[in-house]
Amino acid sequence: MVGLPAAVAVAVALAFVAWPLPADVLDRSPAETLRFTYRDGRPLRDVNTGPDGRRIGLPSGAPLPPLVVGAFLATEDRRFGSHPGVDPIAVGRALLQNLRAGRVVSGGSTVAQQLARLLVPRPRSLAGKAREALWAVRLTVHLPPEQRLRAYLDRIALGNDLRGVESAAQAYFGRPAAALSLGQAAMLAGMAGSPARFDPRIHPEAAWARMGLALRRMVRAGLVTEADALAAAAAPLDLAAPSRPFGAPHLTTWLLANRETLGLDRAVSIETTLEEALQADLEEILRDQVEGDPRLMQAAAVVLDNASGEVLAYAGSVDFHDEERQGQNDGVRALRQPGSALKPFAYGLALADGMTPATLLSDVEVQLATPSGSWVPRNYDRRVHGPVRLRAALANSYNVPAVRLADRLGPDRVLAVLRRAGFDSLRQGIDHYGSGIVLGNGDVTLRELARAYRGLALGGRLEPVTEVRGARDGGGRALALRRDVAPGRFLPASAVALLTDILSDEAARAPAFGMDNALRLPFPVAAKTGTSHAFVDNWTVGFTAERTVAVWAGNFDGRPMRGVSGISGAAPIFARVMARAMRGISPRSLLDRSAFEHARVCSLSGARAGPSCRSTVEELFVPGTVPAAPCPMHRHDGPDGLDVGPEFYGWAAAEGIDGGPRVAPRTGTERGEGGIVLPADGDEYLVEAGLPARSQSVPVRIRPPPGATRVELRAEDGSVLLLEPPFSGRLPALPGRHRVELWVPGGGAPIAAATYSVRGSGP
């Protein structure tokens, strides 16, 4: 009767051993550390994802490091490969040692037993030990030796919350396990079983003694010579200072928080697309620019490779650890108003609709009806420029013609193009945005801007952008990566080519920004700046054929910046980052100009230049769209030869230009008495160091009382500005609060008064 239970137990044990292993057996002890790496495999950041310590697996597909394997087998399982998972000789020796010592001093566990304990935790009892032995035999029967060894070396505890030889090698010696010296490999092997007692930083003498024991065992096993062991024992260990990589914290934090959405919830290693050197340089540029400019508080930037859509560098703020400046906010993914950075997409739609870079647009005051009331858009320089060609309007970022254009195209169509270009954050209906969508009155992210401008670099096609090159689970299996957007065209290639030519035209943007501005680089760059309402955010986004760079500067708490716009805040950062991103690259042409027709047009009207046109420019046209009619504004030479047309008569009169029939300036608020149109009461002006000096003044426009031929604008400091038709001029932009009064010479009292303020520092 006694033999039957034993026979049944043996049969059950044999059946257990013979039964195939569960498919997920090697996943039962998931890696407790998620490793992020740069694109070249170098460590970027390690994140504990569980309670059992930091673990980094040995590189999947690479052979096991021979010195590490030899050191651990000589120390932990000398007869590995010649026993069924339990070593009777080692068990007997351990039992004898324990009896002699009167306590447990040796366990005699093989690699397979230790692996079984790591994969299937057991109670510390005789029954638990028996179950561990059965699992060890089962693992040995079903797993090849290298797989058992790899699983063991990836999980062994080696102190300081470290799991696996790869984690320990990098933490203790600052190098991968494959690059360990003989002494370093022996040191780690000696720590197995009691890593706290043999920690080389805390107990160096005990650790050295244990390393010597491991080396002697390797000599006895015939794995190394005695001379090699003596040399290894005498060589310095080169212990690294305790550290953990914490690179690109904004990106890795976002990836960690969104693993499930990205399909990376089972990942133990994520290879990012970041270039280590470029990432470091980007972070240094942001620090240098912000620390060197007291007007700037925060900045963020992202660099894309246009061919692959891979993110090469990513910085969400200047300093992740700066609590005062809210550095943990991610400026790459924060929703902010982009200002004029959205204008190119509306102009691209206009070019797709048949307009040309020479199409005449109107930059005169306009009042638009919106759901929240009437709205009068104004240009950044507080001036209107009358007739402007589409190229000039976009290159100089004039607001009024952009809003007029959006209204003409249909704001709903502009919004549709933006959404096709990947601006998923614009979720509201067009009733919410109106024509102001072209001025960036909807919140978007810097990443969306970068992706959309990369779409321009690709000829008007939206393609996915990614920060991850590859990811693997605990079993070394590659995980499928999810795309952020579906590919699709948002603008025709011909329209985007013309748009690119405008955005890279230094001469066209010179009137607003000057020839020597931050967007001028030693290679062609198509770029656009943007400044949000009240100077809270400013942006610069642009591309070469090879790279796209997007930069944001501002304050995370929403405070406006003094004297900072896209051209003076974000643009200098953009220039440095783009120059660095293009290092070592031979820039290709942004567009093939030979694919277009070239024609000379009047710089004022945009029509084909005639003999009386005093200023002409060469323009590009899609074949078949060159204007046929000659310039209608310059009909003949002489003082009366210019006729700007009825739409611009008021503007010409206000600017003192003889552009046709004399009419009073059309302010839209004519009344019988005189008044001050500009500066309007309560206006606020911001002095901008990045703009030409002629723009650093306050515009003046007066509505004279009937019959007046001269008026005076008197300032509180006693200065007087004498004005005659067309009753416009400029006042110095002096910081502070100012009051001006309108007088008729010889009058006894002011006709009108206005109070305005100027902030910022002069140019």
C-alpha positions, 0 to 999 in steps of 0.5 A: 500500500505504501508503494502505490502512493509513491508510484502515483506521485512519481507518475504525476511528477513525470507527467508534470515534467513531460507536459509542454510548458505554458506559452507565456512561461518566460513572460511570467516574470515580466521585466520590471524596467522599461528601457528607452533607447536612442536610435543607435541603441544607447540608453535614453531612460529606464523606467521601473514599471513594477515593484520588483526592481529595474531590469534590462534584458540582454540584446535580443538576437545577439549571442550571450556574452561568453565571459559573463556566461563562464563566470556565472556557470563556474560560480552557480552551476559548474555542471550545467548541461550535464544534469537534468535541472537538479544537480545531485552532487551539488545537493549532496555537497550543500547538505553536508556543508549545512550539517557541518555548519549547523545552519544553511550556508549553501543551497546547491541550486542550479541555474534551472532551479534559480530560474524556476524560483524566479518564474514561479515563486514558491513558499519557503518549505520542503514542498516548495523546494520539491515543486521548484525542483520539478519546474527546474527539470521541466524547464531543462527538458523543454528549453534549450540551454541558451534560452535557459541561460538567457532567461536566467541572466535577464532575471538574476537579482544583483543588488540596488534594485537591479535585475539581470546582468545587463542592468547591473553591467550598466549600473555598476560599470557604465557599459553593456554586459557584452563589453565587461572585462573578465574581472567585472564579469566575475564580480557580478557572478560573485554577487549572485545569491547575496548581492547586498553582502558583496556590493562593490560600492558598499563592501568593496573588500568582500566584493573583491574576495568574492570576485577572486573566488569566482575567478578561481572557479573559472580557472578550475573549470578550464574557462580561463588561465591562471595568468588571466585570472591573476591579471583580472584580479589586479586590474581596476574595476572602473566602477561607474558613479551611481546614475540612471539615464533620464534623457528626453524626459518629456517624450519618454514620459508621454510614451510611458503614459500612452503605452496602451494607446500606442500598442506598447503596453507589453513593451520592455524596450522601446527604441526611439527615433532620437539622435543622441547628439542632436537631442543634446544640442537641441537642449543646449540651444534652448537653454542658451537662448532662453538664459541669454534673453531675459524676455523669454521664459520657456521654449520647446522644439521638435526636429523631423526627418522629412523622408521617414517622418521620424522625430530626431530631437524633442524638447518640451521645455528648457528644463524638465526639473525647473518647477518655477517655470513649470518645466514638466509641461510639454510644449511640444504637445501643449495646446496653444494659439499658433497665430500666423503660423496657420496662414500658409494653409489658407494661401495654399488653398487660394493657389489651388483655387487658381490664384497666383503669387501675383494675385492682388489682395486688399490690405485696407480696413475691413469690418467683419460680422462674427457670431460674437459681434463685429470685428476689425482685424489689424496688422501687426505694424498697425498700418494698412498697405493698400494693394498687395500681391499675394506673395507680399501679403503672405511673406510679410504676414499681413493680417488684413488681407489674410482675413479677407482671403479666408472670408473670400475662400470660405472659412469652412474650406480653410478649416477643412484644409487644416484638418486634412493637414493633420490639425486634429486639435481644431475640433470646434465648428467653423461658427466658433473660429470664423475667418479668424481661423487664418490668424490662429484663433484655434488651439493646436500643438507644436507637433501638429504644426511640425507634421503639417509643415513636413506635409508641405515639404512633401508637396502637400501630403500628410504622412505619419510622424513617429517617435518610435522605431521599434519595440519588443516585449519580454519574449523579444518579440517585435510589437506592431507600431501604430500610426498617428494619422492616416496618409492623405493629400491636403493640397495639390503639389503645384500650389504647395511648390508656389507656397514653398517659393513664397515662404523661402523668399527673402526679398519678399519678406524684407519690408516687414522683417528686413533683409538681415533677419533670423530666418536668413540661413546659408541654405534655402529654408521655407519658414513662417513665424506666428504670434498669438493674441497679446504676445502670449505665444510665438512660433517659428516653423519651417523646412528644408527638403530634408528637415522640418523644425518647429519652435515655440516660445512663451510662458506656460502660465499664459503671461504675455511676453514683452517685446517678443514676437515670432521673428525675435523670440522663436526665430533665433532658436529656429535658426540655430536648431535648423542649422544644427539639424542640417549639419553634414547634409548637402541641401537639395532644392526646395522646388524645381523652378523650371516647372513654372512659367516666369513673367514680369509683373507690376510690383503694385498691381500684380498684373503683367508689367506695362511700359509705365510701371516703375517697379516690376518683379519676376514672378512664377506661375503655373503654366497657363496662369500668367496674367494676359492683361497689362497693368491697369494702375500705371496707364501712362507717365506723369503725375496723374498716371497712377490710378489704384482703382476705387477700392484703394482711393481712400487708402491712397488719400490717407497715405498722401498718394496721388492714386486717382480721384481725391476722396476723404479717407474712409474710416468707416466712422465719419461724422460731422465733427472731427476725431482721432481715428488712430491711435484709438482711445485705449489702444496698446502698442508693443515695441518690437526689437525685431522689426525695422525702425520705421515700424517702431512708431505709433500710427496717426490718422485724423478725421478733420472737422469740415473745412479744416486744412490743418490740425494739431495733435498735441501731446502731454509733453508739449510737443505738437504734430502738425498735420495737413491732408491726408491727415496721417503721420507717426508718433514716437513709440515711447514706453508708458501711458500717453494722452494726445489731443486734437486741436484746430490751430487757434481753437479754444478747446480740443476737438477730441482726445485719446489715451494709449499706452506703449510697452516694451523697450525701443529698438 
